Amino acid sequence: MHAEDDNRPVLEGLTVLDTSRVLAGPYCTMILSDLGATVLKVERPHQGDETRAWGPPYLGDPSLGMSAYFLSVNRGKRSLCLDLKTRKGREVFLDLVRQSDIFVENFAPGVADRLGLDDSTVAAANPRLIHCSITAFGDQSGPGYDLVIQGMSGLMSVTGESTGPPLKVGVAITDVIAGWQAVSAILAAVMTRQRTGCGERISIGLLNSAVTALVNIGQDYLIQGVSPQRWGNAHPHIVPYQVFKTKDGHLTVAAGNNEHFGRLCQVVGRSEWATDSRFATNSKRVTNRKLLISQLETLFAEKTVDQWLAVLRKAEIPCGPVADLAALFDGRESPPGVEMLELETSSGTTYRTVGRPLKRSGTMSQPKGAPLVGEHTDEILREMLNLDDQQLATLRKKSVIE
């Protein structure tokens, strides 16, 4: 069969059972949904994912639990409310495990054992299951949120101005990194299962994920044994590569090689810098950073952001405005290459959201809005476990489902 003969989304036909909450796990399963998988979001009765209450702002009535935080990572999923603390709830859950391909959870260490949903029980229920566990410290004990992980991982130590305190990145970046790493590991496991027929267990730790994101900064220390300083908006290894203040705002300029720098010299009217022994190579520019940057700062302050962007872009020098979110999402131009979606929920409300972060030549699924809490409980249990109205009523009466 040729690729053009199959226009289905790549993960169509795979079912993901998702008990994860907050950010890393839900981000992972949203990407899997974007790729065509059916994602069943198992939520606690009454409350659901706690991020439903992390507002304002909310979409519509706050009682619907559609906070902006929840909406950001839960599009395209189906919600099932199931009490895993009850014996019958665990039985229903294991029945769903038997019908699923992938299981994503972020139980704190020890919780799955207390629930009777330990690794061996889950694996015995479905030996083909790909089980991905996302925790703060891998399989080690201890709770942790992004703030804690950013501090422990070294990310905060290299973020901020050189004369200021350590700073966290403005979003929960360690969760996002871990979510992507979970997607990669799950896709690798899907490929392995095609060859072996066997599932596997994957462990993703936020701390380990964050440490791997240190990349060149971490490697610097491992080579020379010297803790790096904080560089603010500058780069330790490339000059000029930072934010500059203009007459009416700020812009970024990233002259990542000598060709970029040569063209920058022409644009700012200092063509002689390209052959100046102090600036001719990146190593020299790093050594003479203060001198070069002080002169560039004076020059950039003479014109507006738009004036500089026009000439910098014409010269094909990497640059851009420092945009606030109003300029990013409501400006004259859409963010280059960024997909924006308008989705609708079953309550009839619509919302804009940032779309899929990946583009592929193959077919992508058509995303739907995030689900209301427990919106698909009966539908899922009828479809997957063949439960009838009487059985559903009994489970609801016993508070197993909502």
N, C-alpha and C positions, 0 to 999 in steps of 0.2 A: 504494500500500500504506500502510495506517495503521500508526502506531508500535506499536499493540497487536497487530498481526498478526505482528510479528517479535520473538520473545522470545530471540533469540540474544545472547550478550555482544557488545559493540560491535566488538571487534577480532577476533572469531572468523573464521578463514580466513586470517589473516595469520601468516606465519612469521618469527620473529626469530632471526637467527644471532648469537650472543653470545659473543665471545671476551674480554669484559672481566673484570677480576678485582678483588678487594678490595671497594670500597664504592660509589662513584658510579655506575659502569656497572651492576653487579648490582642496585642499588636501582632504577635506571631500568627495567631489563628485568623486575624483579619486578612493578612497577606495570603494565607492558604485559601481563604474564601475568594479573594481576588483572582486566584489562579484556578478557581473552579470547584474546589472542594465544598462539600456540604458541612457546615460547622454547626454543631448542636451545643449551645451555651447552657450548661447546667448551672442554675443559680439557686441560692437558698430561698426558701419560701419567705414571702413578705418583704424581705429586705433586698434580695438580689445582690448583684455585684455592688460593693460599697461605693464605687465611684458614681453610681446613679445619684447619690446624695451629695456628691462633692460639687456643690454650687452655692450661690449663683455663679454664672448664668445657667438658666434652664431653657429648653425648648418647650414652650407651652406651660401647662400647669406643672409645678414642681412635683406634685404627687405622682405624675407619670414616670418619674425617675429618669428623665432624658436630659441629664446635665451635659454641658459642653464636653466635659472630660470623658464621659461615657461614650458620647457620640463619636469622639475622635478615633476610637479604636474598636468599634463594634458593628460597623456596617456589614450587611450581607449575612448575618447570623440568624439562627432560630433559637428562641429562648424556651428552656424547659425548667420549671421549678420543681425540685426534688429534694426531699430531706434525707441526706445521707447519714444522719445520726440515728435513723430508725432502721430496724432490721429489714423491713419490707422495702424501704428506700434503697438499701444496699443491694437487695436482690434485684430490684428493677434496674439499678445501675449496672450490675454485672451482666444482666441480660442485654443491655445496650452495648456494653463492652464487646460482647460476642458478635454484635452486628457492625462493629466499627473497625476502621483501619488504623486510626491514629488517636492517641489519648494524650492531651496536654493538660498538665496540672501544675500548680505552684503551692501545694500543701507544704506547710512548715515541717521540718524533720520531725517524725514521730506521729504526725496527725493521721497519715494514711494507715499506719499500724493500728492506731486506736479505733479507727473507723472500720477495721477489718478489710481494708482495701490495699493491703501491702503488695509489694512487687510480685511476690510469688502467687498470690491469689489472683491478681489481675492477669498475669502471664498464663496461669493455668486456665483461666476463662477463655483466653484467646491467644494461642501461641504465635499467631501472625501479627499481633498488635504491635505497632510502633508507639512506645510509651516515652513521652518527653516530660521530664521533671525540671521545672525552673525554680530555683531558690536563690537566696542571697549568697550563700557560700558553698554551692554545690551540694554534696550530701552531708556537709558538716552542719552542726546545729547552730541555731541563732537566727533571730529575725533581722531584717534590714531593709530600709528603703533607699531610694536613689541618693538622698543627701548623705546618708551614712557611707554608702558605697563610693561616692565621689571623693569623700574625705579619705577613706582607707586605701583607695586604689592609687593615689598619687595625682589624680586628675586635678584636684583642687590646688595642690602644691604648685602646679605649673600654670594656673589660670588666675589672671588678675594683673594689676600693675606691679612693677618691681618694688615700689615703696609701700604698697598696700597689703591688706590681708589676703589669704587664700580665698578664692571665690568659686562657687559652683557654676556650672553652665546653666543657662536660663531655662532649660527644659530638662526633664528626667532622662538624660541622654544614656545613662547606663542601662535603663530598662529597654530603650530603643535598640541599643547595640545587642543586648542579650536576646531580644525578640528576633532580630535578624539572624543571629547565630543559631537560634533554635530552628528557624525556617530552613537554613542551610543544612543542618544536621538531619532534620526530618526528611528533606528531599533526598539526601544521600541514602537514608535508611529505606525509603521507598524504592530506590534503584536497587539496593542490595536485596530487598525482599523479592524483587522480580527474578533474581537469580537463584536465591536460596529457598524462598517460600517461608522464611522465618522472620519473625519480628525481632525487635531489640529495644533495650532501654537506653535512653539518652539523658544525661545529666548536664544542665546548663546552670552555671553560677554567675550571678551578677558581678561579683568581685573579679572572678577570673576573666569574664568578658571585658570588664573595664580595664583591667591591667593589659590585656592584649591590645586595647585601643590606644595605649601610650605610644605604640609603634616607634618612630625614630627617636622620640624623646626618651623613652625607656631604654632604647639601644644605646643612646649617648651615655647614659649612666653606666650601663653594663660594660662599655668599652673603656671609659676613662675614670669611673668611680667618683665622679663629682656631681653633686645634686644640681640640676639645672635651675637657673633663676626664672622668675616670672617675667614675661616679655610684654604683657599687656596686649595690644593689638599688633605687635610686631612679630617677626619670625626669627628664631635663633640662628638659622642657617642661610637665609635668603634676604638680600637687601637690594632695592626697596621692596618690601612686601608688608604693607600695613595700612592703617587708616590715616587719612590726611584731612585736616580741617580746611574748608574753603570759605569763600565770602559768605555763603548762606547755608552751609551744612557740612556734611562729611562724605567722603568717598573712599573706596578701597582701590589701591593700585598694587598689582602683583607682577613685578618684573622678574619672572622666574628664570630667565637665562640672559645671556649677553646680547642676543638679538633684541629681546624686549627692551633691555636697558638702552641699547643704542637708539632705538626708535623713540624711547621716552626722552632721551637727551634732545633729540630734534624737536619734539613737541613742546618741551618747556624752554626751548631757546638756549640750550647749553650743549651744543653738539660737541664741544671740545672735551666734555666729560668722558665721552666714549673711549677716548685714547689717553686720558689722564692716568698716569701710573697709579694714582690713589684709588681709582674707580674702575679700571678697565676690565677687571675680572670680579666674579662674585666674591671670591676669597678676600680680595682687596677691599671690596665694598663692605663686607662684614667687619673687617679690621678697622675701617674708617667710617663706620656707621654714623657716629655722632655728627661728624662734619657734613657728610652727604645729606643726612636727613634734615639737619637744621636748615640747609639751603633749599631743599625741596619744600619744606614747610612754609618758608617765606614765599616761594613761587606759587604754591597751590592756594595760598590765602588771597591771591590777587584776583581770582575769578570765581564764578559760581560753579556749583556742581554740574549743572547742565552744560555750561560752556566747556568745562574740562572733559566731561564724558563725550561730547561731540568729537573733539580732536583726538582723544585717547582711543576711542573705538575706531575712528577712521584709520589710525595707525596700527590697529589690531593689537593693542596692549591690553592684557586682562585687567578689567576695572569694573566698577559698579557703584551705584549709590548705596548708602547705608539707610535702608528703608525701614520705617516703622510698619506695623501691620496694616495700618490704614492705607499707606502708599503701596504696600505689597498686594493687598487684596482688592482695593478699591481705586487704584491709580489708573492713569490713562492707558497703561499697557498691562496685559496679563503677564504674570511671572513667566519668563522664557522656559518652555519645556515642562511647566507644571500643569498637571491636569486638575481642573476644578469641577466638582460634581454638584448637582442639585438633586437631593434624594428626598423621598417621601416616606413617612412612617404610617403605620396602620391607623393612627389617630387622625390622619389627614393633614398634619403639619409637614412643612417642607423645610429643608435647611441646606445651606451650602457647606461643602466640606472639601478638604484637600483630597485629591483622588489618589490613584494607584501610583506608587513611586517608581514603578518599573514599566518599561515599554517592551513589547515583544511583537514579532511579526505574526505569531500564532494568535488564535482567538483568546480573548479575555472574557471572563464572565461579566454579565451585566449587573452591577452592584445594586443592592436594595438598601433602604434605610435601616438603621439600627432597630432592634426589636424592643417592644415593651416587655416588661418583666413577666415571664411565664406565658407570653403570647402564643407559643406553639406547643404547650405541654400536651394537650389532648391529641393534637395532630401528629406529633412525633410518636407518641405511645401507640396510637392506632396503626400508623404506618410501619413502624419497626418491630413492635411486639404484638401486634394484632389484638390489642385490648379493646373490649367493647364498652358501651356506655355504662353498663352495670359495674364492670371492673374499675373503670375510671372513677365512678361515683364512690365506690368503696375506698379506693386509695385517697380520694379527696376527704372523705368523712374521717379517715384516720390521720389526716394531716400529713400524709406522705408526699402528696403533690398539692400544688396550688393552682 
